[in-house]
Amino acid sequence: MMKLGKILIFTLGCMLATTSQAYPQNKEQLDEAQAAKRAKQQVDGRVLKVEPQKDNYRVKVLQKNGRVVTVDVDKKSGKVRPSKDNKDRK
């Protein structure tokens, strides 16, 4: 029974460590590499360019179908959303 408790505590600790790395705290901000990774996961393509903005990163991603999509990645929250100034849309 004691061994199971230790395993549960270890597992919980690992989960908390992973969560804290995935979602930065208020004082931390994502860097360009982290923003590119999030954009790549969301859009499923190859990152072409990362441009720092005031509160976010503008990331251009080439999708497998050949379409270029621009998304904004919030520096604090890490949320990915379509760019407000999306020139790539038709």
TAQUIRA-V230028 format. One record per residue. OMEGA is omega in whole degrees, -180 to 180 (999 if undefined). NEAR is the number of other ideal C-beta (glycine too) atoms within 12 Angstrom. D_CENTER is the distance of its C-alpha to the mean C-alpha in Angstrom with 1 decimal. Layout:
BEGIN
OMEGA/NEAR/D_CENTER + OMEGA/NEAR/D_CENTER
END
This chain:
BEGIN
-180/7/38.8 + -180/8/37.8 + 179/9/35.8 + 178/10/33.8 + 179/11/32.9 + 179/12/31.7 + 179/13/29.5 + 179/14/28.0 + 178/14/27.4 + -180/14/25.8 + 179/14/23.5 + 178/14/22.5 + 178/14/21.9 + -180/14/19.6 + 179/14/17.6 + 178/14/17.4 + 179/13/16.4 + -180/12/13.5 + -178/14/12.4 + 177/13/12.9 + -177/16/10.7 + -178/18/7.7 + -176/20/8.5 + 177/22/10.2 + -175/14/13.7 + -177/9/15.2 + 180/7/16.5 + 174/16/13.6 + 176/22/11.1 + 171/31/8.1 + -176/17/9.8 + -179/22/9.7 + 179/15/9.0 + 178/28/5.7 + 179/37/4.9 + -180/30/6.8 + 179/23/5.5 + 179/33/2.6 + -180/40/5.8 + 179/26/8.0 + -176/19/7.4 + -173/23/7.9 + -179/31/10.8 + 179/18/12.1 + -179/24/13.6 + -179/19/14.0 + 180/32/12.3 + -173/22/15.4 + 174/22/14.6 + -180/28/12.4 + 177/22/14.5 + 174/19/14.2 + -179/20/15.5 + -175/12/16.9 + -177/18/14.2 + 171/31/11.3 + 174/36/10.4 + -174/34/12.0 + 176/42/10.8 + -177/30/13.5 + 176/37/13.1 + 179/21/16.4 + -178/21/16.7 + 179/13/19.3 + 178/11/21.8 + -179/11/21.9 + 176/19/20.3 + -179/24/18.0 + 177/33/15.4 + 178/33/14.0 + 174/40/11.0 + 177/34/10.1 + -178/41/6.9 + -177/25/8.6 + -177/28/9.3 + -174/20/10.4 + -177/22/8.8 + -179/30/5.1 + 180/21/6.6 + 178/31/6.8 + 178/23/10.5 + 180/22/13.3 + 177/26/14.6 + -180/14/17.8 + -174/15/19.5 + -179/19/18.8 + -176/13/21.7 + -179/23/20.8 + 179/13/21.9 + 999/7/25.6
END
